[in-house]
Amino acid sequence: MEKRLLLIGGGGHCRSVLDCLLTLDEYGKIGIIDYDNQSVLGIDVIGTDDMLPRLFEDGWKYAFVTVGSVGNTAARRRLYEMIKRIGFIVPSVVDITAAVARGTQIGEGCFVGKNAVINTGASLGCCSIINTGAIAEHDCKVGDFSHISPGAVLCGQVSVGSDTHIGAGSVVRQQISIGNNVMIGAGSVVLKDIPDGQTAYGNPCKVTGK
């Protein structure tokens, strides 16, 4: 029986994931769940959220959340919890150009984008995003629903909590700990630990508020 995959959300992040999937050619059929578009990259929108239980019964057994996030992960969490309740299998999607070393752990629902690097001993939590050209060096830990933006670099043994956003082009020094629900602004250089619930940016990175 062919593997059928639903992508939940038809925006920009969906196009990135879909481009990867079309190259991998792993699924016999792909459909998109969205309210606004009729198709994405030539793939049809076949329904909305309320149709997911029926689609599951009709043989669509795989689903993947393609709603992106910049600092607010509530939508991604809600959609993930919904498709799990229905019974969908949630795969991870790794672009063919990404370099993923032996000895890594990738949780379900993760996306690893073009030219990203995940080095040995690193672990990615559920539904995390390692975006285009981002690097998670050896023994890094990225929490659930966190987003490492394009070009960001986590040096060795960095710990990133859940629901945290590391802005594009940022660099996090080795052995730094960044908490849960943190927003690191684009282009920051993080040299000190950042506690939970903070917004921080700059070079060197400084906390600016909650």
Backbone as ProteinMPNN parsed JSONL, in Angstrom:
{"seq_chain_A": "MEKRLLLIGGGGHCRSVLDCLLTLDEYGKIGIIDYDNQSVLGIDVIGTDDMLPRLFEDGWKYAFVTVGSVGNTAARRRLYEMIKRIGFIVPSVVDITAAVARGTQIGEGCFVGKNAVINTGASLGCCSIINTGAIAEHDCKVGDFSHISPGAVLCGQVSVGSDTHIGAGSVVRQQISIGNNVMIGAGSVVLKDIPDGQTAYGNPCKVTGK", "coords_chain_A": {"N_chain_A": [[0.845, -1.202, 0.0], [0.553, 2.219, -0.866], [2.374, 4.928, 0.628], [0.841, 7.648, 2.104], [0.969, 11.078, 2.61], [0.04, 13.846, 4.543], [0.389, 17.337, 4.548], [0.259, 19.816, 6.906], [-0.8, 22.893, 6.665], [-0.202, 25.532, 4.417], [1.731, 27.489, 3.772], [4.818, 29.435, 3.524], [6.723, 27.821, 4.894], [5.712, 25.338, 4.353], [6.237, 25.144, 1.59], [9.016, 24.903, 1.609], [9.386, 22.448, 2.965], [7.932, 20.775, 1.28], [9.35, 20.941, -1.147], [11.651, 19.573, -0.43], [10.535, 17.015, 0.089], [9.568, 16.265, -2.431], [11.906, 15.845, -3.773], [12.973, 13.707, -2.349], [11.149, 11.662, -2.839], [9.672, 9.737, -1.362], [7.062, 9.25, -0.633], [4.013, 7.948, -1.898], [1.825, 9.519, -2.413], [1.009, 12.905, -1.849], [-0.739, 15.286, 0.013], [-2.242, 18.471, 0.821], [-3.26, 20.347, 3.625], [-5.134, 23.141, 4.086], [-6.457, 26.515, 4.344], [-6.449, 28.634, 2.574], [-5.078, 28.368, 0.073], [-5.187, 26.797, -3.198], [-3.415, 25.051, -4.331], [-0.004, 23.995, -3.821], [3.143, 24.376, -5.03], [2.316, 22.806, -7.147], [1.046, 20.684, -5.901], [-2.016, 19.491, -4.737], [-4.33, 21.191, -2.579], [-6.3, 19.471, -0.37], [-8.162, 19.631, 1.606], [-9.404, 20.828, 4.822], [-8.652, 21.463, 8.331], [-10.765, 20.246, 9.782], [-11.415, 18.044, 8.298], [-9.584, 16.094, 8.736], [-9.939, 13.675, 10.401], [-11.62, 12.089, 8.718], [-10.029, 11.848, 6.429], [-7.934, 10.373, 7.481], [-9.253, 7.936, 7.964], [-9.7, 7.291, 5.355], [-7.296, 6.387, 4.449], [-5.039, 8.002, 4.558], [-2.306, 8.0, 6.318], [-0.059, 9.234, 7.313], [1.138, 12.332, 8.621], [2.299, 15.707, 8.705], [3.403, 18.625, 10.297], [3.358, 21.695, 8.77], [3.222, 24.344, 9.364], [5.027, 27.181, 10.08], [7.159, 28.835, 12.57], [7.896, 31.772, 14.393], [8.964, 32.5, 17.179], [6.477, 32.027, 18.419], [5.041, 29.153, 19.235], [2.57, 28.014, 19.516], [0.595, 27.342, 17.579], [1.833, 25.303, 16.067], [2.172, 23.359, 18.067], [-0.527, 22.842, 18.758], [-1.541, 21.756, 16.356], [0.112, 19.513, 16.022], [-0.576, 17.995, 18.315], [-3.231, 17.505, 17.68], [-3.12, 15.897, 15.303], [-1.82, 13.674, 16.34], [-3.693, 12.749, 18.204], [-5.692, 11.881, 16.481], [-4.431, 9.761, 15.29], [-2.447, 9.704, 13.388], [0.717, 8.839, 11.899], [3.71, 10.513, 12.537], [6.241, 11.613, 10.71], [9.796, 12.446, 10.477], [11.439, 14.931, 8.482], [14.125, 15.158, 6.406], [16.234, 17.051, 4.51], [17.796, 16.153, 1.405], [20.263, 17.314, 1.004], [21.243, 17.897, 3.499], [23.591, 17.341, 6.183], [23.83, 14.774, 8.287], [25.17, 13.405, 11.033], [26.425, 10.183, 12.164], [25.176, 8.754, 15.205], [23.363, 10.655, 16.056], [20.224, 11.943, 17.35], [16.995, 12.212, 16.263], [13.945, 13.572, 16.827], [10.371, 12.84, 16.408], [8.556, 14.444, 13.753], [10.368, 16.451, 13.118], [12.071, 18.933, 11.124], [14.74, 19.155, 8.934], [16.573, 21.31, 7.139], [17.802, 22.467, 3.888], [21.264, 21.984, 3.335], [21.819, 22.026, 6.037], [23.539, 21.116, 9.102], [23.905, 18.477, 11.29], [25.647, 17.399, 13.889], [27.614, 14.685, 15.348], [26.265, 13.051, 18.214], [24.397, 14.994, 18.752], [21.031, 15.979, 19.59], [17.631, 16.239, 18.636], [14.598, 17.583, 19.635], [11.041, 16.817, 19.61], [9.329, 17.912, 16.728], [11.077, 20.024, 16.175], [12.864, 22.553, 14.297], [15.51, 22.686, 12.122], [16.822, 24.907, 10.28], [17.518, 26.164, 6.904], [20.896, 25.798, 6.144], [21.655, 25.934, 8.817], [23.54, 25.036, 11.795], [23.993, 22.487, 14.083], [26.201, 21.644, 16.289], [28.459, 19.072, 17.614], [27.025, 17.099, 20.184], [25.01, 18.89, 20.877], [21.818, 19.919, 22.199], [18.531, 20.26, 21.271], [15.427, 21.483, 22.103], [11.899, 20.456, 22.246], [9.823, 21.677, 19.627], [11.401, 23.862, 19.06], [13.167, 26.327, 17.099], [15.8, 26.605, 14.99], [17.105, 29.027, 13.205], [17.708, 29.983, 9.679], [21.13, 29.716, 8.836], [22.051, 29.96, 11.449], [24.292, 29.111, 14.157], [25.01, 26.619, 16.39], [27.43, 26.031, 18.602], [29.609, 23.428, 19.946], [28.058, 21.267, 22.366], [25.93, 22.881, 23.153], [22.902, 23.752, 24.766], [19.539, 23.991, 24.046], [16.389, 25.002, 25.046], [12.847, 24.093, 25.088], [10.395, 25.345, 22.703], [11.781, 27.572, 21.795], [13.364, 30.195, 19.965], [15.982, 30.67, 17.789], [17.512, 33.225, 16.243], [18.077, 34.099, 12.746], [21.346, 33.644, 11.449], [22.609, 33.829, 13.904], [25.08, 33.13, 16.473], [25.941, 30.755, 18.833], [27.912, 30.321, 21.571], [30.084, 27.579, 22.559], [28.926, 25.188, 24.96], [26.938, 26.728, 26.099], [23.825, 27.407, 27.726], [20.515, 27.751, 26.824], [17.307, 28.726, 27.703], [13.815, 27.625, 28.038], [11.155, 28.846, 25.904], [12.439, 31.135, 24.812], [13.52, 33.985, 22.969], [15.881, 34.661, 20.642], [17.362, 37.25, 18.997], [17.947, 37.961, 15.482], [21.236, 37.541, 14.12], [22.671, 37.593, 16.491], [25.249, 37.17, 19.02], [25.802, 34.81, 21.244], [27.06, 34.627, 24.364], [26.692, 34.062, 26.989], [24.692, 32.194, 29.358], [21.141, 32.017, 28.845], [18.214, 32.604, 30.573], [14.938, 31.006, 31.117], [12.119, 32.17, 29.21], [12.929, 34.665, 28.159], [13.694, 37.528, 26.072], [16.336, 38.249, 23.901], [19.114, 39.881, 22.365], [21.787, 40.92, 20.115], [25.368, 41.755, 19.903], [27.795, 41.596, 22.089], [25.197, 39.216, 23.011], [22.379, 40.378, 24.796], [19.983, 40.293, 27.444], [16.797, 41.622, 26.99], [14.242, 41.719, 27.951], [11.117, 40.087, 28.925]], "CA_chain_A": [[0.0, 0.0, 0.0], [1.374, 3.412, -0.965], [2.41, 5.826, 1.779], [0.218, 8.93, 1.819], [1.386, 12.072, 3.599], [-0.634, 15.14, 4.575], [1.121, 18.481, 5.084], [-0.732, 20.649, 7.59], [-0.399, 24.293, 6.506], [0.238, 25.709, 3.039], [2.511, 28.721, 3.592], [6.215, 29.376, 3.1], [7.409, 26.661, 5.458], [5.217, 24.191, 3.592], [6.952, 25.054, 0.322], [10.36, 24.379, 1.887], [9.276, 21.021, 3.277], [7.444, 20.076, 0.097], [10.451, 20.835, -2.1], [12.477, 18.468, 0.063], [9.829, 15.749, -0.075], [9.48, 15.919, -3.846], [13.224, 15.324, -4.143], [13.168, 12.405, -1.709], [10.268, 10.702, -3.513], [9.418, 8.653, -0.405], [5.627, 9.05, -0.453], [3.298, 7.746, -3.142], [0.877, 10.616, -2.62], [1.104, 14.003, -0.878], [-1.838, 16.25, -0.015], [-2.03, 19.629, 1.69], [-4.392, 20.841, 4.396], [-4.978, 24.595, 4.166], [-7.704, 27.258, 4.168], [-6.324, 29.751, 1.646], [-4.522, 28.029, -1.235], [-5.735, 25.661, -3.932], [-2.305, 24.133, -4.535], [1.318, 24.485, -3.436], [4.147, 23.729, -5.882], [1.66, 21.812, -7.974], [0.388, 19.664, -5.087], [-3.354, 19.984, -4.427], [-4.939, 21.286, -1.254], [-7.404, 18.515, -0.432], [-9.119, 19.795, 2.686], [-9.098, 21.682, 5.968], [-8.393, 20.713, 9.568], [-11.902, 19.455, 10.239], [-11.525, 16.848, 7.471], [-8.489, 15.172, 9.017], [-10.364, 12.332, 10.803], [-12.114, 11.336, 7.567], [-8.89, 11.527, 5.569], [-7.228, 9.271, 8.135], [-10.009, 6.72, 7.696], [-9.601, 7.019, 3.919], [-6.001, 5.805, 4.117], [-3.921, 8.935, 4.757], [-1.837, 7.583, 7.643], [1.072, 10.066, 7.728], [0.88, 13.774, 8.612], [3.464, 16.501, 9.112], [3.014, 20.027, 10.506], [4.15, 22.61, 7.941], [3.089, 25.725, 9.836], [6.292, 27.605, 10.681], [7.035, 29.606, 13.817], [8.927, 32.732, 14.788], [8.747, 32.942, 18.551], [5.224, 31.543, 18.996], [4.901, 27.772, 18.763], [1.267, 27.49, 19.926], [-0.11, 26.728, 16.45], [2.496, 24.035, 15.758], [1.836, 22.409, 19.134], [-1.94, 22.463, 18.645], [-1.719, 20.881, 15.201], [0.782, 18.247, 16.313], [-1.392, 17.24, 19.271], [-4.445, 17.083, 16.992], [-2.885, 14.751, 14.407], [-1.492, 12.523, 17.172], [-4.941, 12.229, 18.763], [-6.405, 11.177, 15.416], [-3.722, 8.509, 15.075], [-1.466, 9.795, 12.31], [2.157, 8.687, 12.086], [4.355, 11.806, 12.275], [7.642, 11.367, 10.362], [10.699, 13.591, 10.345], [11.8, 15.198, 7.094], [15.51, 15.629, 6.334], [16.578, 17.337, 3.121], [18.864, 15.307, 0.868], [21.53, 18.043, 1.067], [21.673, 18.057, 4.891], [24.6, 16.396, 6.679], [23.438, 14.269, 9.606], [26.219, 12.466, 11.442], [26.07, 9.024, 12.975], [25.096, 9.034, 16.632], [22.422, 11.734, 16.357], [18.856, 11.535, 17.649], [16.047, 13.16, 15.677], [12.599, 13.256, 17.273], [9.371, 12.827, 15.353], [8.032, 15.729, 13.315], [11.424, 17.447, 12.9], [12.473, 19.278, 9.767], [16.138, 19.554, 8.762], [16.527, 21.933, 5.826], [18.907, 22.377, 2.93], [22.636, 22.279, 3.755], [21.975, 22.048, 7.492], [24.486, 20.138, 9.632], [23.65, 17.965, 12.636], [26.85, 16.611, 14.126], [27.469, 13.495, 16.165], [25.873, 13.255, 19.603], [23.347, 16.004, 18.876], [19.674, 15.448, 19.661], [16.578, 17.194, 18.295], [13.313, 17.243, 20.222], [9.868, 16.696, 18.758], [8.857, 19.036, 15.904], [12.03, 21.124, 16.059], [13.243, 22.932, 12.941], [16.884, 23.111, 11.878], [16.499, 25.491, 8.989], [18.514, 26.187, 5.837], [22.264, 26.163, 6.463], [21.921, 26.01, 10.253], [24.478, 24.026, 12.28], [23.961, 22.039, 15.471], [27.455, 20.909, 16.405], [28.444, 17.836, 18.396], [26.449, 17.022, 21.534], [23.992, 19.912, 21.139], [20.467, 19.447, 22.479], [17.509, 21.222, 20.869], [14.183, 21.028, 22.703], [10.688, 20.322, 21.449], [9.202, 22.826, 18.975], [12.33, 24.987, 18.913], [13.491, 26.662, 15.703], [17.134, 27.149, 14.748], [16.81, 29.713, 11.945], [18.733, 29.86, 8.643], [22.478, 30.215, 9.06], [22.443, 30.022, 12.863], [25.305, 28.116, 14.526], [25.149, 26.184, 17.778], [28.719, 25.365, 18.77], [29.514, 22.156, 20.653], [27.46, 21.087, 23.696], [24.928, 23.907, 23.459], [21.583, 23.247, 25.12], [18.439, 24.906, 23.743], [15.156, 24.466, 25.615], [11.675, 23.933, 24.235], [9.647, 26.528, 22.264], [12.752, 28.666, 21.717], [13.703, 30.624, 18.604], [17.323, 31.22, 17.609], [17.367, 34.016, 15.033], [18.94, 33.833, 11.595], [22.719, 34.121, 11.495], [23.142, 33.924, 15.265], [26.108, 32.17, 16.881], [25.877, 30.449, 20.262], [29.198, 29.77, 22.0], [30.044, 26.228, 23.1], [28.511, 24.895, 26.342], [25.938, 27.687, 26.572], [22.485, 26.892, 27.95], [19.428, 28.685, 26.531], [16.139, 28.121, 28.337], [12.554, 27.447, 27.327], [10.408, 30.057, 25.536], [13.395, 32.237, 24.639], [13.654, 34.544, 21.626], [17.188, 35.251, 20.359], [17.235, 38.036, 17.78], [18.824, 37.622, 14.363], [22.594, 38.064, 14.119], [23.208, 37.722, 17.85], [26.365, 36.331, 19.446], [25.402, 34.453, 22.603], [28.251, 34.247, 25.115], [26.29, 33.721, 28.348], [23.431, 31.472, 29.457], [19.92, 32.818, 28.801], [17.184, 31.859, 31.312], [13.628, 30.81, 30.503], [11.143, 33.227, 29.013], [13.551, 35.954, 27.904], [14.065, 38.0, 24.74], [17.715, 38.738, 23.961], [19.741, 40.043, 21.045], [22.963, 41.785, 20.067], [26.722, 41.202, 19.924], [27.325, 40.329, 22.657], [23.761, 39.108, 23.235], [21.935, 40.838, 26.103], [18.568, 40.145, 27.713], [16.082, 42.903, 26.897], [12.935, 41.626, 28.59], [10.421, 38.809, 28.798]], "C_chain_A": [[0.874, 1.244, 0.0], [1.281, 4.259, 0.299], [1.847, 7.178, 1.361], [0.517, 9.901, 2.954], [0.595, 13.355, 3.428], [0.293, 16.186, 5.188], [0.107, 19.471, 5.634], [-0.256, 22.098, 7.589], [0.245, 24.506, 5.158], [1.062, 26.945, 2.763], [3.952, 28.476, 3.17], [6.96, 28.174, 3.637], [6.971, 25.393, 4.741], [5.982, 24.038, 2.282], [8.356, 24.496, 0.516], [10.329, 22.884, 2.143], [8.881, 20.235, 2.038], [8.539, 19.92, -0.956], [11.391, 19.695, -1.713], [11.821, 17.122, -0.212], [9.766, 15.313, -1.531], [10.816, 15.392, -4.373], [13.44, 13.93, -3.579], [12.333, 11.31, -2.353], [9.977, 9.487, -2.626], [7.941, 8.29, -0.313], [4.932, 8.928, -1.804], [2.344, 8.868, -3.46], [1.038, 11.625, -1.498], [-0.104, 14.902, -1.075], [-1.585, 17.34, 0.998], [-3.346, 20.03, 2.346], [-4.196, 22.343, 4.598], [-6.332, 25.254, 3.924], [-7.649, 28.254, 3.014], [-5.927, 29.361, 0.23], [-5.28, 26.883, -1.885], [-4.664, 24.607, -4.228], [-1.021, 24.806, -4.082], [2.345, 23.677, -4.235], [3.545, 22.584, -6.703], [0.976, 20.681, -7.227], [-0.935, 20.227, -4.571], [-3.597, 20.121, -2.93], [-6.203, 20.431, -1.282], [-8.39, 18.659, 0.718], [-8.629, 20.757, 3.752], [-9.006, 20.822, 7.225], [-9.537, 19.781, 9.96], [-12.103, 18.17, 9.438], [-10.485, 15.79, 7.803], [-8.944, 13.796, 9.499], [-10.86, 11.489, 9.625], [-10.976, 10.94, 6.635], [-8.061, 10.385, 6.153], [-7.932, 7.946, 7.854], [-9.916, 6.307, 6.23], [-8.209, 6.526, 3.492], [-4.809, 6.744, 4.166], [-3.401, 8.716, 6.173], [-0.673, 8.424, 8.169], [0.677, 11.541, 7.65], [2.077, 14.499, 9.206], [3.043, 17.963, 9.197], [3.939, 20.937, 9.708], [3.77, 24.068, 8.189], [4.401, 26.088, 10.513], [6.072, 28.344, 11.989], [8.209, 30.564, 13.948], [8.539, 33.238, 16.171], [7.459, 32.472, 19.198], [4.929, 30.168, 18.415], [3.524, 27.186, 19.037], [0.548, 26.776, 18.785], [0.502, 25.378, 16.101], [2.168, 22.974, 16.809], [0.4, 21.91, 18.992], [-2.142, 21.468, 17.506], [-1.068, 19.519, 15.417], [-0.071, 17.392, 17.249], [-2.664, 16.718, 18.612], [-4.195, 15.858, 16.113], [-2.468, 13.509, 15.185], [-2.755, 11.903, 17.777], [-5.707, 11.415, 17.718], [-5.75, 9.833, 15.126], [-2.692, 8.526, 13.965], [-0.06, 9.429, 12.793], [2.804, 10.002, 11.687], [5.833, 11.548, 11.971], [8.495, 12.601, 10.601], [11.075, 13.725, 8.877], [13.195, 15.824, 7.088], [15.865, 15.83, 4.865], [17.789, 16.515, 2.683], [20.234, 15.99, 0.939], [22.046, 18.222, 2.489], [22.702, 16.997, 5.258], [24.229, 16.015, 8.109], [24.402, 13.161, 9.994], [25.628, 11.247, 12.139], [26.034, 9.423, 14.447], [24.24, 10.226, 16.983], [21.056, 11.148, 16.675], [17.917, 12.611, 17.117], [14.644, 12.726, 16.067], [11.595, 13.312, 16.143], [8.921, 14.245, 15.016], [9.07, 16.797, 13.085], [11.6, 17.732, 11.413], [13.912, 19.756, 9.782], [16.282, 20.026, 7.325], [17.799, 21.788, 5.014], [20.235, 22.814, 3.546], [22.788, 22.474, 5.26], [22.944, 20.946, 7.918], [24.072, 19.769, 11.05], [24.801, 17.02, 12.952], [26.633, 15.562, 15.207], [27.138, 13.838, 17.627], [24.796, 14.29, 19.803], [21.979, 15.324, 18.945], [18.673, 16.565, 19.401], [15.272, 16.707, 18.896], [12.203, 17.245, 19.192], [9.554, 18.007, 18.038], [9.795, 20.239, 15.908], [12.379, 21.351, 14.593], [14.708, 23.343, 12.948], [16.888, 23.613, 10.442], [17.717, 25.582, 8.061], [19.883, 26.644, 6.337], [22.574, 26.302, 7.934], [22.815, 24.846, 10.683], [24.201, 23.752, 13.761], [25.174, 21.132, 15.65], [27.33, 19.749, 17.401], [27.84, 18.04, 19.776], [25.517, 18.181, 21.878], [22.649, 19.247, 21.421], [19.489, 20.571, 22.139], [16.166, 20.682, 21.333], [13.015, 20.982, 21.74], [10.213, 21.669, 20.906], [10.108, 24.046, 18.878], [12.762, 25.128, 17.454], [14.88, 27.285, 15.662], [17.092, 27.715, 13.326], [17.953, 29.592, 10.948], [20.065, 30.492, 9.038], [22.912, 30.324, 10.503], [23.389, 28.873, 13.194], [25.247, 27.866, 16.03], [26.474, 25.462, 17.878], [28.558, 24.162, 19.702], [28.885, 22.259, 22.026], [26.547, 22.237, 24.108], [23.607, 23.219, 23.777], [20.54, 24.328, 24.852], [17.153, 24.272, 24.252], [14.037, 24.343, 24.603], [11.06, 25.287, 23.876], [10.526, 27.769, 22.161], [13.111, 28.936, 20.264], [15.106, 31.231, 18.607], [17.346, 31.907, 16.248], [18.414, 33.733, 13.975], [20.326, 34.429, 11.794], [23.309, 34.262, 12.875], [24.198, 32.851, 15.514], [26.012, 32.001, 18.393], [27.165, 29.736, 20.646], [29.031, 28.384, 22.618], [29.668, 26.22, 24.576], [27.548, 25.923, 26.928], [24.589, 26.987, 26.721], [21.462, 28.005, 27.7], [18.131, 28.019, 26.953], [14.954, 27.91, 27.422], [11.919, 28.801, 27.004], [11.303, 31.291, 25.462], [13.376, 32.681, 23.183], [15.023, 35.203, 21.513], [17.096, 35.955, 19.012], [18.267, 37.661, 16.733], [20.198, 38.266, 14.52], [23.232, 38.21, 15.481], [24.406, 36.794, 18.058], [26.157, 36.053, 20.929], [26.604, 33.891, 23.341], [27.938, 33.851, 26.554], [24.965, 32.977, 28.303], [22.255, 32.456, 29.441], [18.818, 32.039, 29.505], [15.861, 31.79, 30.566], [12.898, 32.144, 30.276], [11.694, 34.587, 28.655], [13.667, 36.242, 26.405], [15.459, 38.597, 24.844], [18.253, 38.891, 22.548], [20.994, 40.898, 21.194], [24.265, 41.007, 20.058], [27.574, 42.072, 20.838], [25.826, 40.388, 22.985], [23.407, 39.524, 24.667], [20.436, 40.657, 26.238], [17.907, 41.52, 27.709], [14.704, 42.87, 27.538], [12.328, 40.263, 28.396], [9.564, 38.833, 27.552]], "O_chain_A": [[1.831, 1.33, 0.771], [0.241, 4.301, 0.956], [2.309, 7.783, 0.393], [0.335, 9.57, 4.125], [0.485, 13.89, 2.326], [0.908, 15.946, 6.227], [-0.794, 19.912, 4.92], [0.581, 22.488, 8.402], [1.143, 23.756, 4.775], [1.096, 27.415, 1.626], [4.273, 27.463, 2.55], [7.751, 27.564, 2.917], [7.771, 24.479, 4.543], [6.338, 22.923, 1.901], [8.837, 23.714, -0.304], [11.147, 22.138, 1.605], [9.424, 19.162, 1.774], [8.641, 18.869, -1.589], [11.865, 18.949, -2.57], [12.474, 16.195, -0.69], [9.897, 14.127, -1.833], [10.849, 14.591, -5.307], [14.018, 13.068, -4.242], [12.758, 10.157, -2.41], [10.03, 8.347, -3.089], [7.598, 7.162, 0.041], [5.209, 9.687, -2.732], [2.074, 9.151, -4.628], [1.186, 11.252, -0.334], [-0.453, 15.24, -2.206], [-0.803, 17.159, 1.931], [-4.399, 20.049, 1.709], [-3.214, 22.77, 5.205], [-7.243, 24.636, 3.372], [-8.694, 28.679, 2.521], [-6.401, 29.974, -0.726], [-5.936, 26.094, -1.204], [-4.968, 23.421, -4.36], [-0.953, 26.03, -3.971], [2.406, 22.453, -4.127], [4.174, 21.549, -6.92], [0.384, 19.801, -7.853], [-0.964, 21.33, -4.024], [-3.148, 19.304, -2.126], [-7.078, 20.642, -2.121], [-9.353, 17.897, 0.805], [-7.594, 21.407, 3.61], [-9.249, 19.616, 7.189], [-9.304, 18.661, 10.415], [-12.872, 17.301, 9.847], [-10.496, 14.706, 7.22], [-8.379, 12.801, 9.044], [-10.551, 10.3, 9.544], [-10.957, 9.826, 6.11], [-7.551, 9.537, 5.421], [-7.282, 6.948, 7.542], [-10.038, 5.127, 5.9], [-7.974, 6.278, 2.31], [-3.688, 6.341, 3.852], [-4.002, 9.202, 7.131], [-0.335, 8.335, 9.349], [-0.03, 11.952, 6.731], [2.771, 13.984, 10.083], [2.402, 18.483, 8.284], [5.149, 20.956, 9.933], [3.972, 24.924, 7.328], [4.844, 25.385, 11.422], [4.942, 28.467, 12.462], [9.354, 30.22, 13.655], [7.876, 34.265, 16.312], [7.349, 32.512, 20.423], [4.605, 30.042, 17.234], [3.312, 25.993, 18.82], [-0.046, 25.719, 18.997], [-0.222, 24.411, 15.863], [1.915, 21.819, 16.468], [0.137, 20.711, 19.091], [-2.829, 20.46, 17.668], [-1.629, 18.491, 15.039], [-0.265, 16.201, 17.001], [-3.131, 15.626, 18.936], [-4.956, 14.892, 16.163], [-2.734, 12.393, 14.738], [-2.874, 10.681, 17.853], [-6.299, 10.384, 18.038], [-6.43, 8.875, 14.758], [-2.121, 7.488, 13.63], [0.301, 9.678, 13.943], [2.497, 10.552, 10.629], [6.605, 11.286, 12.893], [7.973, 13.676, 10.894], [11.033, 12.753, 8.124], [13.419, 16.878, 7.684], [15.803, 14.891, 4.071], [18.682, 16.222, 3.478], [21.259, 15.309, 0.934], [23.182, 18.658, 2.673], [22.69, 15.892, 4.715], [24.306, 16.837, 9.023], [24.443, 12.108, 9.358], [24.5, 11.269, 12.632], [26.765, 10.314, 14.88], [24.358, 10.769, 18.081], [20.76, 10.007, 16.321], [18.033, 13.782, 17.48], [14.196, 11.644, 15.688], [11.912, 13.773, 15.046], [8.906, 15.129, 15.874], [8.711, 17.955, 12.874], [11.316, 16.889, 10.562], [14.268, 20.652, 10.547], [16.131, 19.237, 6.392], [18.736, 21.087, 5.397], [20.327, 23.861, 4.188], [23.788, 23.033, 5.71], [23.148, 19.971, 7.196], [23.908, 20.639, 11.905], [24.916, 15.955, 12.345], [25.608, 15.55, 15.889], [27.672, 14.793, 18.19], [24.315, 14.459, 20.924], [21.796, 14.225, 18.421], [18.838, 17.688, 19.877], [14.879, 15.558, 18.694], [12.407, 17.629, 18.04], [9.516, 19.073, 18.653], [9.353, 21.363, 15.668], [12.214, 20.463, 13.757], [15.103, 24.241, 13.692], [16.95, 22.822, 9.501], [18.808, 25.128, 8.407], [20.018, 27.739, 6.884], [23.665, 26.753, 8.282], [22.851, 23.805, 10.028], [24.178, 24.67, 14.582], [25.165, 19.983, 15.21], [26.26, 19.484, 17.948], [28.116, 19.034, 20.448], [25.259, 18.43, 23.055], [22.378, 18.147, 20.939], [19.602, 21.685, 22.65], [15.8, 19.554, 21.0], [13.113, 21.404, 20.588], [10.201, 22.671, 21.622], [9.627, 25.153, 18.637], [12.723, 24.169, 16.683], [15.109, 28.355, 16.225], [17.048, 26.958, 12.356], [19.046, 29.154, 11.307], [20.125, 31.63, 9.504], [24.038, 30.741, 10.77], [23.309, 27.799, 12.598], [25.413, 28.783, 16.834], [26.635, 24.388, 17.3], [27.457, 23.914, 20.194], [29.138, 23.21, 22.767], [26.414, 22.526, 25.298], [23.238, 22.232, 23.142], [20.642, 25.442, 25.367], [16.857, 23.123, 23.922], [14.259, 24.475, 23.399], [11.178, 26.252, 24.631], [10.069, 28.885, 22.411], [13.156, 28.023, 19.44], [15.38, 32.184, 19.337], [17.213, 31.249, 15.216], [19.487, 33.202, 14.26], [20.469, 35.565, 12.246], [24.42, 34.774, 13.011], [24.213, 31.808, 14.86], [26.005, 32.981, 19.138], [27.475, 28.672, 20.11], [27.965, 28.054, 23.137], [30.037, 27.115, 25.337], [27.37, 25.973, 28.145], [24.253, 26.093, 25.946], [21.545, 29.076, 28.301], [17.882, 26.867, 26.598], [15.065, 28.0, 26.2], [12.113, 29.778, 27.728], [10.963, 32.353, 25.984], [13.233, 31.862, 22.275], [15.302, 36.185, 22.2], [16.787, 35.326, 18.0], [19.324, 37.115, 17.049], [20.311, 39.397, 14.995], [24.248, 38.893, 15.611], [24.558, 35.781, 17.376], [26.315, 36.941, 21.766], [27.11, 32.822, 23.001], [28.814, 33.359, 27.265], [24.204, 33.103, 27.344], [22.354, 33.572, 29.951], [18.503, 30.923, 29.091], [15.681, 32.426, 29.527], [13.045, 33.098, 31.04], [10.997, 35.587, 28.828], [13.731, 35.326, 25.585], [15.741, 39.364, 25.765], [17.896, 38.13, 21.649], [21.237, 41.51, 22.235], [24.282, 39.782, 20.184], [28.028, 43.145, 20.44], [25.266, 41.462, 23.206], [24.043, 39.087, 25.626], [19.694, 40.84, 25.273], [18.392, 42.459, 28.341], [14.059, 43.913, 27.652], [12.932, 39.382, 27.784], [8.887, 37.851, 27.25]]}, "name": "protein", "num_of_chains": 1, "seq": "MEKRLLLIGGGGHCRSVLDCLLTLDEYGKIGIIDYDNQSVLGIDVIGTDDMLPRLFEDGWKYAFVTVGSVGNTAARRRLYEMIKRIGFIVPSVVDITAAVARGTQIGEGCFVGKNAVINTGASLGCCSIINTGAIAEHDCKVGDFSHISPGAVLCGQVSVGSDTHIGAGSVVRQQISIGNNVMIGAGSVVLKDIPDGQTAYGNPCKVTGK"}
